[in-house]
Amino acid sequence: MGRKLRELMGEAIHPGGDYKKYFDLVFWHEGLEDEKFMSGIEKADVINREIQLCGYFVIVTSAKMTAEEALVLYKSRDASEKTFRADKSYLGAHCERVYSNESVDTKIFIGFVATIIRSKIYTLLKDELTKLDKKPNYMTVPVAIRELEKIEMLKGADNEYNLDYAVTATQKTILNAFGMSADNIHRLARGISTDLARIEVEAFEKKAAEQEEGSV
């Protein structure tokens, strides 16, 4: 909250809610109505009372490690259980619906790979979320996938495939978690359009050649 207030210094705004609870807000008046936010001074007594309400827990380890390393290791167990729960809930692993051993092995293998991919998407989105000042509700795996699915290509009147819509700000934020940008999407779209055009030309030439052979 302090970082956000520093970004808003000099703006004609009036922070409220928890900002008033934890900060003494200072404003500067240029005139009777022209008021700008200048700074926020932390209320140490209020913040200390909040901290006193926090609890403690202890993790006993069999190996020597820092508190951070122990906490990350402990939380990784919860992450693993949630990953396999997601496999059952979202990826259809709660029932196999196949009959042969080969089909079961294949489905389990595909589900395992899908779980790894989903876990990686979750981790990248979570890491990106910590860098944002706000906590948008679209930085979850299901919502992020639905947002990215909106990036589509359509064939235009010029017989070329182009993006149906421009990449939105929401999609840019999600793509940034994967180290991508709108430029990457446009570059990939151009490549796909070129490949599709080539395939259409090859299909047309093949069909023409078959018709010519048939007529002979």
N, CA and C atoms as a LAMMPS dump frame, in Angstrom:
ITEM: TIMESTEP
0
ITEM: NUMBER OF ATOMS
648
ITEM: BOX BOUNDS ff ff ff
-5.0000000000000000e+02 5.0000000000000000e+02
-5.0000000000000000e+02 5.0000000000000000e+02
-5.0000000000000000e+02 5.0000000000000000e+02
ITEM: ATOMS id mol type element x y z
1 1 1 N 0.821 -1.193 0
2 1 2 C 0 0 0
3 1 3 C 0.859 1.248 0
4 2 1 N 1.981 1.183 0.71
5 2 2 C 2.905 2.32 0.71
6 2 3 C 3.513 2.554 -0.661
7 3 1 N 3.838 1.453 -1.362
8 3 2 C 4.387 1.573 -2.714
9 3 3 C 3.36 2.199 -3.659
10 4 1 N 2.116 1.804 -3.509
11 4 2 C 1.061 2.348 -4.349
12 4 3 C 0.872 3.838 -4.084
13 5 1 N 0.936 4.243 -2.827
14 5 2 C 0.791 5.657 -2.49
15 5 3 C 1.94 6.486 -3.073
16 6 1 N 3.154 5.917 -3.059
17 6 2 C 4.288 6.643 -3.634
18 6 3 C 4.105 6.853 -5.136
19 7 1 N 3.473 5.888 -5.792
20 7 2 C 3.229 6.026 -7.228
21 7 3 C 2.183 7.107 -7.519
22 8 1 N 1.307 7.372 -6.551
23 8 2 C 0.203 8.322 -6.76
24 8 3 C 0.529 9.723 -6.278
25 9 1 N 1.738 9.959 -5.836
26 9 2 C 2.098 11.29 -5.351
27 9 3 C 1.959 12.328 -6.46
28 10 1 N 1.298 13.431 -6.132
29 10 2 C 1.091 14.504 -7.099
30 10 3 C -0.18 14.372 -7.904
31 11 1 N -0.927 13.271 -7.692
32 11 2 C -2.171 13.06 -8.427
33 11 3 C -3.342 13.678 -7.662
34 12 1 N -4.363 14.061 -8.421
35 12 2 C -5.568 14.641 -7.819
36 12 3 C -6.507 13.515 -7.389
37 13 1 N -6.125 12.803 -6.342
38 13 2 C -6.911 11.674 -5.859
39 13 3 C -7.131 11.804 -4.355
40 14 1 N -8.059 11.005 -3.839
41 14 2 C -8.357 10.989 -2.41
42 14 3 C -8.45 9.532 -1.956
43 15 1 N -7.322 8.904 -1.589
44 15 2 C -7.359 7.507 -1.126
45 15 3 C -8.246 7.364 0.102
46 16 1 N -8.977 6.269 0.154
47 16 2 C -9.854 6.03 1.298
48 16 3 C -9.714 4.621 1.809
49 17 1 N -10.698 4.142 2.534
50 17 2 C -10.69 2.777 3.031
51 17 3 C -9.514 2.496 3.946
52 18 1 N -8.801 1.374 3.678
53 18 2 C -7.671 0.971 4.513
54 18 3 C -6.509 1.949 4.429
55 19 1 N -6.45 2.737 3.355
56 19 2 C -5.372 3.725 3.266
57 19 3 C -5.488 4.736 4.404
58 20 1 N -6.701 5.145 4.725
59 20 2 C -6.909 6.064 5.851
60 20 3 C -6.661 5.36 7.184
61 21 1 N -6.887 4.047 7.202
62 21 2 C -6.712 3.293 8.442
63 21 3 C -5.241 3.171 8.805
64 22 1 N -4.383 2.953 7.811
65 22 2 C -2.967 2.687 8.075
66 22 3 C -2.038 3.862 7.79
67 23 1 N -2.557 4.947 7.197
68 23 2 C -1.703 6.073 6.827
69 23 3 C -2.361 7.396 7.185
70 24 1 N -1.517 8.355 7.599
71 24 2 C -1.946 9.749 7.689
72 24 3 C -1.693 10.366 6.321
73 25 1 N -2.76 10.72 5.627
74 25 2 C -2.66 11.201 4.257
75 25 3 C -2.456 12.711 4.225
76 26 1 N -1.499 13.161 3.433
77 26 2 C -1.15 14.581 3.339
78 26 3 C -1.517 15.074 1.939
79 27 1 N -2.223 16.212 1.882
80 27 2 C -2.641 16.793 0.609
81 27 3 C -2.1 18.22 0.491
82 28 1 N -1.986 18.661 -0.747
83 28 2 C -1.506 20.017 -1.015
84 28 3 C -2.57 20.747 -1.823
85 29 1 N -2.908 21.95 -1.369
86 29 2 C -3.952 22.74 -2.012
87 29 3 C -3.313 23.836 -2.852
88 30 1 N -3.63 23.82 -4.164
89 30 2 C -3.208 24.925 -5.028
90 30 3 C -4.262 26.018 -5.039
91 31 1 N -5.483 25.627 -4.83
92 31 2 C -6.587 26.581 -4.793
93 31 3 C -7.68 26.047 -3.904
94 32 1 N -8.867 26.594 -4.046
95 32 2 C -9.97 26.153 -3.212
96 32 3 C -10.421 24.739 -3.571
97 33 1 N -10.326 24.372 -4.861
98 33 2 C -10.806 23.074 -5.296
99 33 3 C -9.689 22.168 -5.813
100 34 1 N -8.551 22.739 -6.153
101 34 2 C -7.448 21.962 -6.733
102 34 3 C -6.602 21.365 -5.618
103 35 1 N -6.852 20.103 -5.272
104 35 2 C -6.149 19.424 -4.189
105 35 3 C -5.438 18.198 -4.734
106 36 1 N -4.176 18.019 -4.36
107 36 2 C -3.399 16.885 -4.839
108 36 3 C -2.832 16.101 -3.67
109 37 1 N -2.751 14.802 -3.86
110 37 2 C -2.195 13.933 -2.839
111 37 3 C -0.669 14.057 -2.839
112 38 1 N -0.08 14.201 -1.659
113 38 2 C 1.363 14.407 -1.565
114 38 3 C 2.09 13.206 -0.962
115 39 1 N 1.608 12.68 0.148
116 39 2 C 2.313 11.554 0.769
117 39 3 C 1.417 10.867 1.791
118 40 1 N 1.849 9.675 2.196
119 40 2 C 1.155 8.935 3.24
120 40 3 C 2.144 8.516 4.313
121 41 1 N 1.872 8.894 5.559
122 41 2 C 2.76 8.578 6.676
123 41 3 C 2.166 7.403 7.45
124 42 1 N 2.937 6.33 7.578
125 42 2 C 2.433 5.135 8.243
126 42 3 C 2.056 5.416 9.698
127 43 1 N 0.92 4.865 10.121
128 43 2 C 0.503 4.933 11.515
129 43 3 C 1.11 3.732 12.237
130 44 1 N 2.243 3.955 12.858
131 44 2 C 3.002 2.852 13.461
132 44 3 C 2.199 2.125 14.525
133 45 1 N 1.428 2.842 15.339
134 45 2 C 0.681 2.197 16.417
135 45 3 C -0.404 1.278 15.865
136 46 1 N -1.07 1.708 14.797
137 46 2 C -2.117 0.878 14.193
138 46 3 C -1.505 -0.373 13.575
139 47 1 N -0.402 -0.194 12.857
140 47 2 C 0.254 -1.324 12.204
141 47 3 C 0.796 -2.311 13.231
142 48 1 N 1.373 -1.805 14.321
143 48 2 C 1.906 -2.691 15.363
144 48 3 C 0.796 -3.498 16.03
145 49 1 N -0.384 -2.897 16.196
146 49 2 C -1.509 -3.644 16.775
147 49 3 C -1.931 -4.783 15.847
148 50 1 N -1.887 -4.524 14.538
149 50 2 C -2.23 -5.57 13.566
150 50 3 C -1.206 -6.709 13.633
151 51 1 N 0.077 -6.346 13.751
152 51 2 C 1.134 -7.355 13.8
153 51 3 C 0.998 -8.226 15.041
154 52 1 N 0.57 -7.629 16.162
155 52 2 C 0.424 -8.387 17.405
156 52 3 C -0.668 -9.445 17.305
157 53 1 N -1.574 -9.3 16.348
158 53 2 C -2.636 -10.282 16.154
159 53 3 C -2.161 -11.487 15.352
160 54 1 N -0.976 -11.37 14.749
161 54 2 C -0.445 -12.48 13.944
162 54 3 C 0.001 -13.627 14.852
163 55 1 N -0.166 -14.844 14.364
164 55 2 C 0.238 -16.007 15.141
165 55 3 C 1.583 -16.546 14.694
166 56 1 N 1.976 -17.687 15.253
167 56 2 C 3.262 -18.31 14.944
168 56 3 C 3.056 -19.806 14.752
169 57 1 N 3.937 -20.422 13.988
170 57 2 C 3.956 -21.867 13.888
171 57 3 C 5.406 -22.317 13.752
172 58 1 N 5.646 -23.562 14.078
173 58 2 C 7.004 -24.104 14.114
174 58 3 C 7.093 -25.307 13.184
175 59 1 N 8.155 -25.366 12.394
176 59 2 C 8.442 -26.525 11.555
177 59 3 C 9.758 -27.136 12.036
178 60 1 N 9.718 -28.401 12.427
179 60 2 C 10.913 -29.107 12.882
180 60 3 C 11.461 -29.912 11.709
181 61 1 N 12.708 -29.684 11.359
182 61 2 C 13.308 -30.362 10.206
183 61 3 C 14.399 -31.33 10.664
184 62 1 N 14.612 -32.357 9.861
185 62 2 C 15.672 -33.325 10.147
186 62 3 C 16.992 -32.92 9.505
187 63 1 N 16.962 -31.91 8.655
188 63 2 C 18.176 -31.417 7.993
189 63 3 C 18.322 -29.933 8.278
190 64 1 N 19.535 -29.44 8.24
191 64 2 C 19.791 -28.043 8.511
192 64 3 C 19.404 -27.215 7.298
193 65 1 N 18.548 -26.218 7.505
194 65 2 C 18.113 -25.343 6.418
195 65 3 C 17.562 -24.057 7.003
196 66 1 N 17.407 -23.051 6.159
197 66 2 C 16.86 -21.774 6.614
198 66 3 C 15.355 -21.899 6.785
199 67 1 N 14.772 -20.907 7.472
200 67 2 C 13.321 -20.919 7.673
201 67 3 C 12.593 -20.843 6.335
202 68 1 N 13.121 -20.062 5.407
203 68 2 C 12.487 -19.939 4.092
204 68 3 C 12.524 -21.272 3.345
205 69 1 N 13.675 -21.947 3.376
206 69 2 C 13.794 -23.235 2.693
207 69 3 C 12.834 -24.263 3.295
208 70 1 N 12.7 -24.255 4.607
209 70 2 C 11.796 -25.198 5.267
210 70 3 C 10.344 -24.914 4.89
211 71 1 N 9.987 -23.63 4.835
212 71 2 C 8.607 -23.263 4.505
213 71 3 C 8.276 -23.624 3.064
214 72 1 N 9.206 -23.358 2.138
215 72 2 C 8.985 -23.697 0.728
216 72 3 C 8.829 -25.204 0.564
217 73 1 N 9.677 -25.973 1.253
218 73 2 C 9.604 -27.428 1.174
219 73 3 C 8.286 -27.942 1.745
220 74 1 N 7.856 -27.355 2.848
221 74 2 C 6.608 -27.777 3.481
222 74 3 C 5.413 -27.462 2.583
223 75 1 N 5.41 -26.27 2.011
224 75 2 C 4.287 -25.872 1.158
225 75 3 C 4.268 -26.652 -0.157
226 76 1 N 5.417 -27.17 -0.574
227 76 2 C 5.453 -27.933 -1.818
228 76 3 C 4.615 -29.209 -1.703
229 77 1 N 4.485 -29.747 -0.49
230 77 2 C 3.64 -30.933 -0.295
231 77 3 C 2.189 -30.575 -0.594
232 78 1 N 1.751 -29.427 -0.117
233 78 2 C 0.385 -28.989 -0.388
234 78 3 C 0.185 -28.75 -1.879
235 79 1 N 1.207 -28.169 -2.519
236 79 2 C 1.113 -27.918 -3.96
237 79 3 C 1 -29.22 -4.738
238 80 1 N 1.731 -30.254 -4.285
239 80 2 C 1.674 -31.552 -4.972
240 80 3 C 0.288 -32.164 -4.852
241 81 1 N -0.296 -32.098 -3.65
242 81 2 C -1.626 -32.669 -3.46
243 81 3 C -2.663 -31.92 -4.285
244 82 1 N -2.531 -30.589 -4.353
245 82 2 C -3.478 -29.809 -5.16
246 82 3 C -3.313 -30.116 -6.641
247 83 1 N -2.073 -30.4 -7.056
248 83 2 C -1.835 -30.735 -8.461
249 83 3 C -2.555 -32.018 -8.843
250 84 1 N -2.457 -33.049 -8.006
251 84 2 C -3.123 -34.312 -8.313
252 84 3 C -4.637 -34.203 -8.141
253 85 1 N -5.074 -33.321 -7.251
254 85 2 C -6.519 -33.091 -7.138
255 85 3 C -7.039 -32.418 -8.405
256 86 1 N -6.229 -31.511 -8.956
257 86 2 C -6.607 -30.863 -10.214
258 86 3 C -6.654 -31.878 -11.341
259 87 1 N -5.753 -32.872 -11.29
260 87 2 C -5.744 -33.925 -12.309
261 87 3 C -7.082 -34.67 -12.31
262 88 1 N -7.619 -34.914 -11.116
263 88 2 C -8.906 -35.607 -11.014
264 88 3 C -10.07 -34.684 -11.384
265 89 1 N -9.98 -33.415 -10.961
266 89 2 C -11.106 -32.503 -11.135
267 89 3 C -11.207 -31.952 -12.557
268 90 1 N -10.062 -31.547 -13.135
269 90 2 C -10.079 -30.846 -14.419
270 90 3 C -9.639 -31.703 -15.601
271 91 1 N -8.827 -32.722 -15.353
272 91 2 C -8.246 -33.487 -16.455
273 91 3 C -8.859 -34.873 -16.605
274 92 1 N -9.891 -35.171 -15.853
275 92 2 C -10.639 -36.401 -16.056
276 92 3 C -9.999 -37.658 -15.516
277 93 1 N -9.118 -37.553 -14.516
278 93 2 C -8.453 -38.746 -13.986
279 93 3 C -9.26 -39.44 -12.896
280 94 1 N -10.451 -38.916 -12.577
281 94 2 C -11.246 -39.557 -11.531
282 94 3 C -11.847 -40.882 -12.01
283 95 1 N -11.923 -41.091 -13.324
284 95 2 C -12.37 -42.37 -13.874
285 95 3 C -11.712 -42.548 -15.237
286 96 1 N -11.367 -43.761 -15.578
287 96 2 C -10.596 -44.019 -16.794
288 96 3 C -11.48 -44.146 -18.042
289 97 1 N -12.603 -44.86 -17.917
290 97 2 C -13.535 -45.043 -19.044
291 97 3 C -12.868 -45.704 -20.254
292 98 1 N -11.929 -46.57 -20.016
293 98 2 C -11.298 -47.354 -21.084
294 98 3 C -11.268 -48.814 -20.635
295 99 1 N -10.973 -49.738 -21.568
296 99 2 C -11.113 -51.161 -21.275
297 99 3 C -9.79 -51.927 -21.317
298 100 1 N -8.911 -51.571 -22.212
299 100 2 C -7.668 -52.334 -22.34
300 100 3 C -6.569 -51.726 -21.476
301 101 1 N -5.586 -52.537 -21.116
302 101 2 C -4.45 -52.064 -20.326
303 101 3 C -3.665 -51 -21.085
304 102 1 N -3.539 -51.186 -22.407
305 102 2 C -2.8 -50.211 -23.212
306 102 3 C -3.488 -48.844 -23.173
307 103 1 N -4.816 -48.848 -23.241
308 103 2 C -5.557 -47.582 -23.201
309 103 3 C -5.419 -46.904 -21.849
310 104 1 N -5.438 -47.699 -20.772
311 104 2 C -5.26 -47.135 -19.43
312 104 3 C -3.882 -46.499 -19.306
313 105 1 N -2.847 -47.228 -19.749
314 105 2 C -1.483 -46.686 -19.675
315 105 3 C -1.365 -45.394 -20.467
316 106 1 N -1.972 -45.38 -21.66
317 106 2 C -1.894 -44.178 -22.507
318 106 3 C -2.587 -42.996 -21.857
319 107 1 N -3.779 -43.226 -21.297
320 107 2 C -4.528 -42.134 -20.683
321 107 3 C -3.807 -41.598 -19.451
322 108 1 N -3.268 -42.498 -18.635
323 108 2 C -2.542 -42.06 -17.438
324 108 3 C -1.315 -41.251 -17.83
325 109 1 N -0.608 -41.691 -18.874
326 109 2 C 0.587 -40.973 -19.32
327 109 3 C 0.229 -39.579 -19.825
328 110 1 N -0.808 -39.478 -20.652
329 110 2 C -1.228 -38.174 -21.174
330 110 3 C -1.687 -37.269 -20.032
331 111 1 N -2.447 -37.86 -19.077
332 111 2 C -2.889 -37.064 -17.93
333 111 3 C -1.73 -36.574 -17.089
334 112 1 N -0.683 -37.405 -16.953
335 112 2 C 0.494 -37.008 -16.184
336 112 3 C 1.222 -35.844 -16.853
337 113 1 N 1.368 -35.922 -18.174
338 113 2 C 2.007 -34.82 -18.918
339 113 3 C 1.166 -33.547 -18.805
340 114 1 N -0.157 -33.698 -18.926
341 114 2 C -1.05 -32.54 -18.805
342 114 3 C -0.954 -31.915 -17.415
343 115 1 N -0.792 -32.76 -16.396
344 115 2 C -0.644 -32.253 -15.026
345 115 3 C 0.627 -31.427 -14.885
346 116 1 N 1.711 -31.88 -15.497
347 116 2 C 2.972 -31.136 -15.452
348 116 3 C 2.804 -29.774 -16.124
349 117 1 N 2.15 -29.765 -17.286
350 117 2 C 1.947 -28.507 -18.011
351 117 3 C 1.07 -27.568 -17.199
352 118 1 N -0.021 -28.107 -16.628
353 118 2 C -0.92 -27.261 -15.839
354 118 3 C -0.214 -26.704 -14.607
355 119 1 N 0.607 -27.532 -13.968
356 119 2 C 1.353 -27.085 -12.802
357 119 3 C 2.328 -25.965 -13.171
358 120 1 N 2.961 -26.084 -14.339
359 120 2 C 3.892 -25.051 -14.787
360 120 3 C 3.158 -23.749 -15.069
361 121 1 N 1.992 -23.834 -15.703
362 121 2 C 1.187 -22.633 -15.954
363 121 3 C 0.805 -21.975 -14.638
364 122 1 N 0.37 -22.798 -13.672
365 122 2 C -0.013 -22.261 -12.356
366 122 3 C 1.157 -21.54 -11.69
367 123 1 N 2.347 -22.139 -11.737
368 123 2 C 3.522 -21.543 -11.096
369 123 3 C 3.891 -20.217 -11.747
370 124 1 N 3.874 -20.168 -13.072
371 124 2 C 4.23 -18.937 -13.783
372 124 3 C 3.22 -17.824 -13.499
373 125 1 N 1.936 -18.159 -13.487
374 125 2 C 0.913 -17.158 -13.186
375 125 3 C 1.05 -16.654 -11.752
376 126 1 N 1.34 -17.566 -10.833
377 126 2 C 1.497 -17.179 -9.425
378 126 3 C 2.698 -16.26 -9.245
379 127 1 N 3.82 -16.572 -9.918
380 127 2 C 5.008 -15.719 -9.82
381 127 3 C 4.742 -14.334 -10.394
382 128 1 N 4.013 -14.282 -11.501
383 128 2 C 3.699 -12.99 -12.124
384 128 3 C 2.757 -12.186 -11.238
385 129 1 N 1.857 -12.876 -10.54
386 129 2 C 0.888 -12.198 -9.679
387 129 3 C 1.578 -11.456 -8.547
388 130 1 N 2.699 -11.997 -8.049
389 130 2 C 3.426 -11.335 -6.967
390 130 3 C 4.075 -10.031 -7.423
391 131 1 N 4.255 -9.859 -8.729
392 131 2 C 4.882 -8.646 -9.257
393 131 3 C 3.868 -7.533 -9.501
394 132 1 N 2.583 -7.858 -9.482
395 132 2 C 1.537 -6.887 -9.784
396 132 3 C 1.071 -6.196 -8.517
397 133 1 N 0.749 -4.918 -8.647
398 133 2 C 0.225 -4.18 -7.5
399 133 3 C -1.198 -4.625 -7.172
400 134 1 N -1.979 -4.912 -8.219
401 134 2 C -3.346 -5.374 -8.018
402 134 3 C -3.38 -6.9 -8.033
403 135 1 N -4.49 -7.464 -7.638
404 135 2 C -4.686 -8.905 -7.642
405 135 3 C -5.832 -9.238 -8.591
406 136 1 N -5.589 -9.226 -9.897
407 136 2 C -6.664 -9.495 -10.859
408 136 3 C -7.172 -10.922 -10.754
409 137 1 N -8.457 -11.095 -11.044
410 137 2 C -9.073 -12.415 -10.902
411 137 3 C -8.862 -13.299 -12.122
412 138 1 N -8.141 -12.805 -13.129
413 138 2 C -7.93 -13.608 -14.33
414 138 3 C -6.576 -14.325 -14.315
415 139 1 N -5.823 -14.235 -13.215
416 139 2 C -4.516 -14.9 -13.14
417 139 3 C -4.636 -16.28 -12.501
418 140 1 N -5.687 -17.005 -12.866
419 140 2 C -5.838 -18.399 -12.481
420 140 3 C -5.772 -19.235 -13.755
421 141 1 N -5.468 -20.519 -13.622
422 141 2 C -5.264 -21.359 -14.802
423 141 3 C -6.509 -21.433 -15.683
424 142 1 N -7.703 -21.751 -15.142
425 142 2 C -8.879 -21.854 -16.026
426 142 3 C -9.213 -20.547 -16.731
427 143 1 N -9.188 -19.427 -15.986
428 143 2 C -9.561 -18.136 -16.576
429 143 3 C -8.504 -17.681 -17.578
430 144 1 N -7.228 -17.892 -17.246
431 144 2 C -6.155 -17.502 -18.158
432 144 3 C -6.26 -18.254 -19.478
433 145 1 N -6.555 -19.554 -19.417
434 145 2 C -6.693 -20.346 -20.637
435 145 3 C -7.875 -19.848 -21.462
436 146 1 N -8.992 -19.536 -20.79
437 146 2 C -10.159 -19.024 -21.53
438 146 3 C -9.851 -17.694 -22.193
439 147 1 N -9.073 -16.85 -21.518
440 147 2 C -8.704 -15.562 -22.111
441 147 3 C -7.814 -15.756 -23.341
442 148 1 N -6.849 -16.656 -23.24
443 148 2 C -5.933 -16.887 -24.363
444 148 3 C -6.632 -17.59 -25.522
445 149 1 N -7.685 -18.357 -25.229
446 149 2 C -8.436 -19.008 -26.299
447 149 3 C -9.168 -17.998 -27.185
448 150 1 N -9.337 -16.774 -26.686
449 150 2 C -9.999 -15.736 -27.481
450 150 3 C -9.102 -15.197 -28.593
451 151 1 N -7.817 -15.524 -28.548
452 151 2 C -6.903 -15.104 -29.612
453 151 3 C -7.114 -16.044 -30.792
454 152 1 N -7.791 -15.575 -31.817
455 152 2 C -8.155 -16.395 -32.957
456 152 3 C -7.716 -15.733 -34.259
457 153 1 N -7.611 -16.549 -35.299
458 153 2 C -7.287 -16.063 -36.634
459 153 3 C -8.439 -16.378 -37.572
460 154 1 N -8.781 -15.423 -38.429
461 154 2 C -9.844 -15.604 -39.406
462 154 3 C -9.317 -15.273 -40.797
463 155 1 N -9.908 -15.909 -41.787
464 155 2 C -9.523 -15.667 -43.174
465 155 3 C -10.256 -14.441 -43.69
466 156 1 N -9.509 -13.462 -44.181
467 156 2 C -10.094 -12.226 -44.649
468 156 3 C -10.429 -12.258 -46.126
469 157 1 N -10.915 -11.12 -46.619
470 157 2 C -11.282 -11.018 -48.035
471 157 3 C -10.073 -11.15 -48.949
472 158 1 N -8.888 -10.878 -48.424
473 158 2 C -7.66 -10.989 -49.221
474 158 3 C -7.1 -12.412 -49.215
475 159 1 N -7.916 -13.379 -48.679
476 159 2 C -7.526 -14.788 -48.615
477 159 3 C -6.338 -15.027 -47.685
478 160 1 N -6.057 -14.074 -46.8
479 160 2 C -5.003 -14.238 -45.817
480 160 3 C -5.612 -14.343 -44.418
481 161 1 N -4.945 -15.091 -43.564
482 161 2 C -5.417 -15.27 -42.192
483 161 3 C -4.792 -14.208 -41.3
484 162 1 N -5.64 -13.525 -40.526
485 162 2 C -5.181 -12.469 -39.621
486 162 3 C -5.869 -12.626 -38.271
487 163 1 N -5.293 -12.012 -37.251
488 163 2 C -5.905 -12.038 -35.931
489 163 3 C -7.279 -11.39 -35.972
490 164 1 N -8.246 -12.038 -35.349
491 164 2 C -9.608 -11.518 -35.341
492 164 3 C -9.689 -10.198 -34.576
493 165 1 N -8.997 -10.118 -33.44
494 165 2 C -8.975 -8.906 -32.62
495 165 3 C -7.545 -8.638 -32.16
496 166 1 N -7.3 -7.412 -31.762
497 166 2 C -5.993 -7.064 -31.21
498 166 3 C -5.832 -7.727 -29.847
499 167 1 N -4.594 -7.96 -29.442
500 167 2 C -4.315 -8.556 -28.14
501 167 3 C -4.706 -7.567 -27.049
502 168 1 N -5.555 -7.998 -26.118
503 168 2 C -6.057 -7.103 -25.075
504 168 3 C -5.031 -6.929 -23.957
505 169 1 N -5.291 -5.941 -23.097
506 169 2 C -4.398 -5.684 -21.961
507 169 3 C -4.374 -6.883 -21.018
508 170 1 N -5.527 -7.525 -20.822
509 170 2 C -5.588 -8.716 -19.97
510 170 3 C -4.728 -9.835 -20.54
511 171 1 N -4.845 -10.061 -21.842
512 171 2 C -4.052 -11.107 -22.49
513 171 3 C -2.562 -10.788 -22.439
514 172 1 N -2.206 -9.508 -22.547
515 172 2 C -0.799 -9.117 -22.462
516 172 3 C -0.226 -9.444 -21.088
517 173 1 N -1.021 -9.193 -20.032
518 173 2 C -0.562 -9.499 -18.671
519 173 3 C -0.339 -10.995 -18.5
520 174 1 N -1.266 -11.803 -19.018
521 174 2 C -1.129 -13.255 -18.921
522 174 3 C 0.076 -13.733 -19.723
523 175 1 N 0.237 -13.216 -20.942
524 175 2 C 1.363 -13.612 -21.788
525 175 3 C 2.694 -13.249 -21.153
526 176 1 N 2.712 -12.129 -20.437
527 176 2 C 3.951 -11.696 -19.788
528 176 3 C 4.435 -12.712 -18.765
529 177 1 N 3.493 -13.441 -18.16
530 177 2 C 3.876 -14.481 -17.202
531 177 3 C 4.654 -15.594 -17.883
532 178 1 N 4.444 -15.789 -19.182
533 178 2 C 5.134 -16.826 -19.94
534 178 3 C 6.311 -16.278 -20.738
535 179 1 N 6.704 -15.029 -20.438
536 179 2 C 7.818 -14.428 -21.157
537 179 3 C 7.477 -14.078 -22.585
538 180 1 N 6.205 -13.823 -22.859
539 180 2 C 5.757 -13.495 -24.207
540 180 3 C 5.114 -12.112 -24.22
541 181 1 N 4.943 -11.584 -25.43
542 181 2 C 4.328 -10.272 -25.603
543 181 3 C 3.408 -10.315 -26.808
544 182 1 N 2.744 -9.186 -27.073
545 182 2 C 1.874 -9.102 -28.246
546 182 3 C 2.677 -9.275 -29.53
547 183 1 N 3.929 -8.834 -29.533
548 183 2 C 4.772 -9.005 -30.721
549 183 3 C 4.981 -10.479 -31.049
550 184 1 N 5.136 -11.31 -30.006
551 184 2 C 5.274 -12.752 -30.234
552 184 3 C 4.03 -13.328 -30.905
553 185 1 N 2.854 -12.874 -30.458
554 185 2 C 1.601 -13.36 -31.027
555 185 3 C 1.486 -12.954 -32.489
556 186 1 N 1.815 -11.686 -32.796
557 186 2 C 1.74 -11.219 -34.183
558 186 3 C 2.733 -11.964 -35.068
559 187 1 N 3.928 -12.223 -34.539
560 187 2 C 4.934 -12.942 -35.319
561 187 3 C 4.477 -14.384 -35.585
562 188 1 N 3.916 -15.042 -34.556
563 188 2 C 3.404 -16.389 -34.741
564 188 3 C 2.227 -16.409 -35.719
565 189 1 N 1.37 -15.392 -35.633
566 189 2 C 0.217 -15.318 -36.531
567 189 3 C 0.665 -15.176 -37.986
568 190 1 N 1.685 -14.355 -38.203
569 190 2 C 2.195 -14.195 -39.572
570 190 3 C 2.774 -15.512 -40.085
571 191 1 N 3.481 -16.23 -39.211
572 191 2 C 4.041 -17.513 -39.61
573 191 3 C 2.958 -18.528 -39.952
574 192 1 N 1.9 -18.576 -39.111
575 192 2 C 0.793 -19.497 -39.372
576 192 3 C 0.083 -19.128 -40.664
577 193 1 N -0.121 -17.82 -40.879
578 193 2 C -0.78 -17.371 -42.111
579 193 3 C 0.023 -17.78 -43.338
580 194 1 N 1.337 -17.65 -43.279
581 194 2 C 2.193 -18.055 -44.396
582 194 3 C 2.099 -19.554 -44.644
583 195 1 N 2.117 -20.341 -43.563
584 195 2 C 2.026 -21.796 -43.702
585 195 3 C 0.682 -22.216 -44.293
586 196 1 N -0.408 -21.588 -43.825
587 196 2 C -1.728 -21.93 -44.343
588 196 3 C -1.85 -21.572 -45.82
589 197 1 N -1.295 -20.411 -46.194
590 197 2 C -1.333 -20.014 -47.608
591 197 3 C -0.561 -21.009 -48.467
592 198 1 N 0.585 -21.463 -47.985
593 198 2 C 1.379 -22.44 -48.724
594 198 3 C 0.635 -23.765 -48.856
595 199 1 N -0.018 -24.197 -47.776
596 199 2 C -0.764 -25.452 -47.806
597 199 3 C -1.92 -25.374 -48.811
598 200 1 N -2.594 -24.223 -48.843
599 200 2 C -3.702 -24.06 -49.785
600 200 3 C -3.203 -24.116 -51.231
601 201 1 N -2.068 -23.477 -51.484
602 201 2 C -1.498 -23.495 -52.837
603 201 3 C -1.112 -24.917 -53.224
604 202 1 N -0.469 -25.639 -52.298
605 202 2 C -0.069 -27.02 -52.585
606 202 3 C -1.288 -27.906 -52.821
607 203 1 N -2.351 -27.704 -52.028
608 203 2 C -3.566 -28.499 -52.199
609 203 3 C -4.221 -28.209 -53.543
610 204 1 N -4.22 -26.921 -53.921
611 204 2 C -4.809 -26.547 -55.204
612 204 3 C -4.01 -27.143 -56.367
613 205 1 N -2.688 -27.068 -56.291
614 205 2 C -1.843 -27.62 -57.349
615 205 3 C -2.003 -29.139 -57.434
616 206 1 N -2.12 -29.815 -56.273
617 206 2 C -2.294 -31.259 -56.271
618 206 3 C -3.621 -31.652 -56.9
619 207 1 N -4.674 -30.9 -56.558
620 207 2 C -5.982 -31.186 -57.119
621 207 3 C -5.991 -30.96 -58.622
622 208 1 N -5.342 -29.871 -59.068
623 208 2 C -5.279 -29.579 -60.5
624 208 3 C -4.518 -30.664 -61.242
625 209 1 N -3.43 -31.163 -60.615
626 209 2 C -2.647 -32.212 -61.254
627 209 3 C -3.447 -33.503 -61.357
628 210 1 N -4.248 -33.823 -60.3
629 210 2 C -5.054 -35.027 -60.336
630 210 3 C -6.146 -34.946 -61.403
631 211 1 N -6.738 -33.74 -61.54
632 211 2 C -7.756 -33.558 -62.568
633 211 3 C -7.155 -33.677 -63.962
634 212 1 N -5.936 -33.161 -64.109
635 212 2 C -5.279 -33.247 -65.414
636 212 3 C -4.959 -34.691 -65.761
637 213 1 N -4.511 -35.463 -64.785
638 213 2 C -4.202 -36.868 -65.026
639 213 3 C -5.495 -37.64 -65.361
640 214 1 N -6.579 -37.292 -64.687
641 214 2 C -7.842 -37.962 -64.943
642 214 3 C -8.375 -37.707 -66.347
643 215 1 N -8.194 -36.463 -66.79
644 215 2 C -8.667 -36.12 -68.13
645 215 3 C -7.853 -36.818 -69.213
646 216 1 N -6.545 -37.045 -68.935
647 216 2 C -5.683 -37.736 -69.9
648 216 3 C -6.069 -39.215 -69.952
